[in-house]
Amino acid sequence: MADKDRIEINPKIMGGKPVIRGTRVPVELILRRLAEGATDELLLDAYPTLTKEDIRAALAYAAGSIAHEEVHAVEK
């Protein structure tokens, strides 16, 4: 399943931040926890509504967001 099928952006849920569809678990939370060293298993234990596919979708969503970001270099 594509990340767009697992990620939801709704202004009525978590202020419009991207969340895992059907939950109130923000993509940002998953990314921060992984960056802090959390394993998939720790995330799944802490957030029982998540699946491994949801975690992968959060990573894919972040990668896609960065890939489409415009970067403006500033010369010194």
C-alpha positions as CSV (number, residue, x, y, z in Angstrom):
1,M,0.0,0.0,0.0
2,A,1.4,3.4,-0.9
3,D,2.2,5.9,1.8
4,K,-0.6,8.2,0.5
5,D,-3.1,5.5,1.4
6,R,-1.8,5.3,5.0
7,I,-1.1,9.0,5.6
8,E,-4.0,11.4,6.3
9,I,-3.9,15.2,6.4
10,N,-7.1,16.6,7.9
11,P,-7.4,20.1,9.5
12,K,-9.8,18.5,12.1
13,I,-7.1,16.0,13.2
14,M,-4.0,17.1,15.0
15,G,-4.3,20.6,13.5
16,G,-3.8,19.3,10.0
17,K,-0.4,17.6,10.6
18,P,0.1,14.3,8.6
19,V,-1.0,11.4,10.7
20,I,-1.3,7.7,10.2
21,R,-4.8,7.2,8.8
22,G,-7.4,6.2,11.3
23,T,-5.2,7.3,14.3
24,R,-4.0,10.4,15.9
25,V,-0.3,9.3,15.6
26,P,1.6,12.1,13.8
27,V,4.2,11.2,11.2
28,E,6.5,13.6,12.9
29,L,6.3,11.6,16.2
30,I,7.3,8.4,14.4
31,L,10.2,10.1,12.7
32,R,11.4,11.7,15.9
33,R,11.2,8.5,17.9
34,L,13.1,6.6,15.1
35,A,15.8,9.4,15.1
36,E,16.1,9.0,18.9
37,G,16.9,5.3,18.4
38,A,13.5,3.7,18.8
39,T,13.1,0.4,17.1
40,D,10.0,-0.7,15.1
41,E,9.2,-3.0,18.0
42,L,9.3,-0.2,20.6
43,L,7.0,1.9,18.5
44,L,4.6,-0.9,17.9
45,D,4.5,-1.6,21.7
46,A,4.0,2.1,22.5
47,Y,1.4,2.7,19.8
48,P,-0.6,-0.5,19.4
49,T,-2.6,0.9,16.5
50,L,0.5,1.2,14.4
51,T,1.8,-1.5,12.0
52,K,5.2,-1.9,10.4
53,E,3.7,-0.8,7.2
54,D,2.6,2.5,8.9
55,I,6.2,3.1,10.0
56,R,7.5,2.5,6.5
57,A,4.8,4.8,5.1
58,A,5.9,7.6,7.5
59,L,9.4,7.2,6.3
60,A,8.3,7.2,2.7
61,Y,6.2,10.3,3.3
62,A,9.1,12.1,4.8
63,A,11.4,11.1,1.9
64,G,8.8,12.3,-0.6
65,S,8.4,15.6,1.2
66,I,12.1,16.3,1.1
67,A,12.4,15.1,-2.5
68,H,9.9,17.8,-3.6
69,E,11.3,20.6,-1.4
70,E,12.7,23.6,-3.2
71,V,16.2,24.5,-2.0
72,H,17.5,28.0,-2.5
73,A,21.3,28.2,-2.0
74,V,22.6,31.4,-0.4
75,E,26.0,32.5,-1.5
76,K,28.3,33.9,1.1
